[in-house]
Amino acid sequence: MPIGLPRQSLLQRLDVAAHEVAPAALALVLILASCLPPLVPGQPGLLPSAAPAAVFFWTLYRPRLMAPLAVFALGLLSDLLSGAPLGVNTLLLLLVHGVVLTQRRVLARQSFLVVWVAFAIIAAGLAGLGWMLRTLLAFTILPVLPPLIELGLIVALYPAFSWLFVRVERSLSAP
Protein backbone atom coordinates (compact mmCIF):
# COMPACT_ATOMS: atom_id res chain seq x y z
CA MET A 1 0.00 0.00 0.00
CA PRO A 2 1.46 3.43 -0.91
CA ILE A 3 2.66 5.57 1.97
CA GLY A 4 0.28 8.34 3.01
CA LEU A 5 -2.95 6.65 1.90
CA PRO A 6 -5.27 5.71 4.76
CA ARG A 7 -6.34 2.08 5.00
CA GLN A 8 -10.00 1.49 4.37
CA SER A 9 -11.95 -0.36 6.99
CA LEU A 10 -13.86 -3.48 6.08
CA LEU A 11 -17.15 -1.57 6.19
CA GLN A 12 -15.79 1.09 3.83
CA ARG A 13 -14.65 -1.58 1.37
CA LEU A 14 -18.03 -3.32 1.59
CA ASP A 15 -19.75 0.01 0.97
CA VAL A 16 -17.60 0.62 -2.12
CA ALA A 17 -18.29 -2.92 -3.36
CA ALA A 18 -22.04 -2.46 -2.82
CA HIS A 19 -21.93 0.77 -4.86
CA GLU A 20 -20.06 -1.03 -7.64
CA VAL A 21 -22.55 -3.90 -7.97
CA ALA A 22 -25.77 -1.94 -7.31
CA PRO A 23 -26.74 -1.37 -10.98
CA ALA A 24 -26.20 -4.99 -12.00
CA ALA A 25 -27.91 -6.22 -8.81
CA LEU A 26 -30.92 -3.98 -9.50
CA ALA A 27 -31.08 -5.27 -13.08
CA LEU A 28 -30.93 -8.81 -11.71
CA VAL A 29 -33.86 -8.12 -9.36
CA LEU A 30 -35.87 -6.67 -12.24
CA ILE A 31 -35.10 -9.71 -14.43
CA LEU A 32 -36.24 -12.00 -11.63
CA ALA A 33 -39.41 -9.91 -11.15
CA SER A 34 -40.23 -10.22 -14.85
CA CYS A 35 -40.20 -14.02 -14.48
CA LEU A 36 -42.73 -14.10 -11.64
CA PRO A 37 -46.01 -15.86 -12.34
CA PRO A 38 -48.87 -13.59 -13.43
CA LEU A 39 -50.92 -11.90 -10.73
CA VAL A 40 -54.17 -13.00 -12.34
CA PRO A 41 -54.39 -16.79 -12.73
CA GLY A 42 -54.77 -17.94 -16.30
CA GLN A 43 -53.51 -14.66 -17.75
CA PRO A 44 -50.13 -14.53 -19.46
CA GLY A 45 -47.58 -12.32 -17.79
CA LEU A 46 -47.44 -8.87 -19.33
CA LEU A 47 -44.37 -7.56 -17.54
CA PRO A 48 -41.55 -7.40 -20.05
CA SER A 49 -37.98 -7.84 -19.00
CA ALA A 50 -36.55 -4.58 -17.71
CA ALA A 51 -33.04 -5.71 -18.61
CA PRO A 52 -32.82 -3.58 -21.80
CA ALA A 53 -33.94 -0.49 -19.87
CA ALA A 54 -31.41 -1.16 -17.10
CA VAL A 55 -28.55 -1.81 -19.50
CA PHE A 56 -29.48 1.28 -21.53
CA PHE A 57 -29.69 3.59 -18.51
CA TRP A 58 -26.60 2.41 -16.66
CA THR A 59 -24.46 2.21 -19.80
CA LEU A 60 -25.49 5.76 -20.64
CA TYR A 61 -24.95 7.36 -17.24
CA ARG A 62 -22.55 5.03 -15.38
CA PRO A 63 -20.84 2.83 -17.97
CA ARG A 64 -18.14 1.72 -15.53
CA LEU A 65 -20.82 0.17 -13.32
CA MET A 66 -22.43 -1.75 -16.22
CA ALA A 67 -19.44 -3.61 -17.61
CA PRO A 68 -19.76 -5.93 -20.61
CA LEU A 69 -19.20 -8.96 -18.37
CA ALA A 70 -22.14 -7.93 -16.19
CA VAL A 71 -24.29 -7.39 -19.30
CA PHE A 72 -23.30 -10.84 -20.56
CA ALA A 73 -24.20 -12.45 -17.23
CA LEU A 74 -27.55 -10.63 -17.09
CA GLY A 75 -28.36 -11.71 -20.66
CA LEU A 76 -27.43 -15.31 -19.96
CA LEU A 77 -29.56 -15.36 -16.83
CA SER A 78 -32.42 -13.79 -18.75
CA ASP A 79 -32.11 -16.51 -21.39
CA LEU A 80 -32.13 -19.25 -18.78
CA LEU A 81 -35.08 -17.87 -16.81
CA SER A 82 -37.26 -16.91 -19.77
CA GLY A 83 -36.76 -20.08 -21.76
CA ALA A 84 -35.44 -18.10 -24.72
CA PRO A 85 -32.93 -19.78 -27.00
CA LEU A 86 -29.59 -19.61 -25.24
CA GLY A 87 -27.66 -16.53 -26.31
CA VAL A 88 -30.49 -14.49 -27.83
CA ASN A 89 -31.07 -12.14 -24.87
CA THR A 90 -27.34 -12.14 -24.19
CA LEU A 91 -26.64 -10.92 -27.72
CA LEU A 92 -29.45 -8.36 -27.59
CA LEU A 93 -28.28 -6.87 -24.28
CA LEU A 94 -24.67 -6.73 -25.49
CA LEU A 95 -25.91 -4.90 -28.59
CA VAL A 96 -27.76 -2.37 -26.41
CA HIS A 97 -24.57 -1.89 -24.41
CA GLY A 98 -22.46 -1.39 -27.53
CA VAL A 99 -24.89 0.98 -29.25
CA VAL A 100 -25.28 3.14 -26.15
CA LEU A 101 -21.51 3.29 -25.63
CA THR A 102 -21.04 4.57 -29.19
CA GLN A 103 -23.75 7.24 -28.75
CA ARG A 104 -23.05 8.07 -25.11
CA ARG A 105 -21.38 11.45 -25.67
CA VAL A 106 -24.38 12.71 -27.61
CA LEU A 107 -27.17 11.12 -25.55
CA ALA A 108 -25.86 11.90 -22.07
CA ARG A 109 -26.33 15.65 -22.68
CA GLN A 110 -29.85 15.39 -24.06
CA SER A 111 -33.21 15.96 -22.39
CA PHE A 112 -35.16 13.05 -20.95
CA LEU A 113 -37.56 13.10 -23.92
CA VAL A 114 -34.72 12.66 -26.43
CA VAL A 115 -33.22 9.86 -24.32
CA TRP A 116 -36.63 8.19 -24.11
CA VAL A 117 -37.06 8.38 -27.90
CA ALA A 118 -33.54 6.95 -28.34
CA PHE A 119 -34.45 4.11 -25.99
CA ALA A 120 -37.68 3.50 -27.95
CA ILE A 121 -35.73 3.29 -31.22
CA ILE A 122 -33.17 0.90 -29.73
CA ALA A 123 -35.94 -1.18 -28.11
CA ALA A 124 -37.76 -1.38 -31.46
CA GLY A 125 -34.59 -2.62 -33.11
CA LEU A 126 -34.17 -5.17 -30.33
CA ALA A 127 -37.74 -6.38 -30.67
CA GLY A 128 -37.35 -6.84 -34.41
CA LEU A 129 -33.96 -8.52 -34.18
CA GLY A 130 -35.08 -10.70 -31.29
CA TRP A 131 -38.16 -11.80 -33.23
CA MET A 132 -36.02 -12.61 -36.30
CA LEU A 133 -33.49 -14.60 -34.26
CA ARG A 134 -36.17 -16.58 -32.45
CA THR A 135 -37.97 -17.22 -35.75
CA LEU A 136 -34.77 -18.47 -37.38
CA LEU A 137 -33.92 -20.68 -34.41
CA ALA A 138 -37.47 -22.12 -34.26
CA PHE A 139 -37.55 -22.81 -38.03
CA THR A 140 -41.04 -21.33 -38.16
CA ILE A 141 -42.60 -17.89 -38.37
CA LEU A 142 -43.46 -16.81 -34.84
CA PRO A 143 -46.35 -14.43 -34.05
CA VAL A 144 -45.41 -10.76 -34.24
CA LEU A 145 -47.94 -9.50 -31.70
CA PRO A 146 -46.18 -10.63 -28.45
CA PRO A 147 -42.92 -8.79 -29.23
CA LEU A 148 -44.91 -5.71 -30.24
CA ILE A 149 -46.85 -5.77 -26.96
CA GLU A 150 -43.61 -6.22 -25.02
CA LEU A 151 -42.06 -3.33 -26.97
CA GLY A 152 -45.01 -1.06 -26.17
CA LEU A 153 -44.86 -1.99 -22.49
CA ILE A 154 -41.11 -1.52 -22.07
CA VAL A 155 -41.19 1.85 -23.86
CA ALA A 156 -44.19 2.95 -21.79
CA LEU A 157 -42.54 1.77 -18.56
CA TYR A 158 -39.15 3.33 -19.30
CA PRO A 159 -39.96 6.58 -17.44
CA ALA A 160 -40.81 4.58 -14.29
CA PHE A 161 -37.67 2.48 -14.61
CA SER A 162 -35.63 5.60 -15.26
CA TRP A 163 -37.09 7.27 -12.16
CA LEU A 164 -36.03 4.23 -10.10
CA PHE A 165 -32.57 4.16 -11.67
CA VAL A 166 -32.08 7.89 -11.05
CA ARG A 167 -32.92 7.40 -7.38
CA VAL A 168 -30.38 4.59 -7.11
CA GLU A 169 -27.82 6.61 -9.10
CA ARG A 170 -28.22 9.57 -6.74
CA SER A 171 -27.76 7.31 -3.73
CA LEU A 172 -24.54 6.03 -5.32
CA SER A 173 -23.34 9.63 -5.66
CA ALA A 174 -24.12 10.49 -2.04
CA PRO A 175 -21.06 10.66 0.22
N, C-alpha and C positions, 0 to 999 in steps of 0.2 A: 504494500500500500504506500503511495507517495507520502512524503513527509508534509505535514501541515494540513492534510485533509482529515476531518473528523470521521471517526468510524460510525457507521450507521447501526442503530440498534436493530434487533430482530423485528420489532414492530414496525420500524421505519421501512425496512426492506420488504416486509409483507405488504405494507401500504403501497409501496411503489409497484410491487408485483401485481397487486389487485388492480391498480390503475392501468397497468399494461394489458391485462387480460379482460378488462371490463367490456370493451366493445364486442369481442369475440364471444364472451360468455353471454352477453345480452342477446346476440344473434342466435346462439345455441338455444337459449330459453324460448325465443320466438319460433325457432324451427320446431322445437318440441311441442309448443302450444299449437302449432298448425297441424300437428299429427293427432291431436286429441280427438276422441269420438265426438260426433255432432251432439249439440245440446238437445235437439229435438229427435227422438228416436225415429228411425226410418227415413230421415232426411240426410242427403249427402252433405258432408262438411263443405261450407262455403268460405272458410278462412284460408286464403292463399298463403303460401310460404312468404314470410317477411324477409327471408334471406337476401333477395335482391335489393330490397330497400336498405337493409342494414349494411350490406357490402357497398352499395352506392354512397350512402351517407358517410360512413366512416372512411372510405377511401378518398372521398372528396375533402373532408375536413380534418381527418387525423390519419393519413395514410400509413404512418409508422405503426399505428395500433391495429391496422387491418392488413397484416402481411400476407403475401401470396400463400404461404403455408397454412395460415389460419383459414383463408378463403377455400383452399383445397380441402381441408378437413371438414369445414362446414358443408361444402358441396357433397362430399362423400357421405357424410352423415345424413344429409337431406335425401340423397339417393337411396340409402339403406332404409330409412324410415318411411319414405313415401312409396317405395316399391317401384320407383322409376328405373329404367335401364341404368346399370352401373356406369357412371361417368357423365351422364347427360347433365344433371344439375351441377356437377363439379365443373364441367366445361363452361356452362352458362355463367356460373358465378365468377369463374376466372376471366371470362370475357368482359363481364361488367367491371371487374377490377381493372383490367387493362384499358378499357375504353375511358373510364373515369380518370385514370392516371394520365392518359394522354391529353385530356381536356381539362385537367384540374386547374391550371393557371387561369383559364378563361372562366370556368364555372364558379370557382370559389369566390369571385368578386361580384357575382350576379345577385339579383333579388331572388327571394324565395320562389316567386312565380316562374322565373326563367329556369331555376333549378328543377322545379316540379315538372315543367314541360320537358326538360332534358331527361329527367327520370322516366317520364311517360314514353318518350321516343325510344329510349334504351329498353324499357320494359316491353314495348311493342315488338322490337327486334328480337328480344329474348323469347317472347311468346311464339313468334313465327318460327324462329330457329328451333326452339324446343319441340314444337309441333312437328316440324319436318324431320328432326332426328328421331323422335319417337315413332313417327310413321315409317321411316326407313327401317328402323330396327324391328318393328312389328310386322313388316312385309304386308301391310294393309293400310288403307286410308283411314285414319282415325277421325272422329268427329271434331269439328272446328269450334263448336260452341263452348265446351269446357275451358279451353285456353283463353277464349275471348272473355268469358265471365271472370276468370281468374285475373286477367289483365285489367279489366274494369275495376275489380275490387282492390287490387294492389295499388293502382294509380289513385283511386279514391281514398284509400287508407294511408297513402304516403304522408299527408300532412300530420296525421295522428302519430305515425311512426317517427316522423321528423321531430315533432314536439317532444316525444319521449327521448329520442337520441340527443336532442339539444340539452335537455335536463341532465342527462348522464354526462354529456360533454362538459357542461358547466361545472358539475361536481368534480370532474377530473381536473379542471383548471383551478379549483379552489385550493388554497394553501393548506 
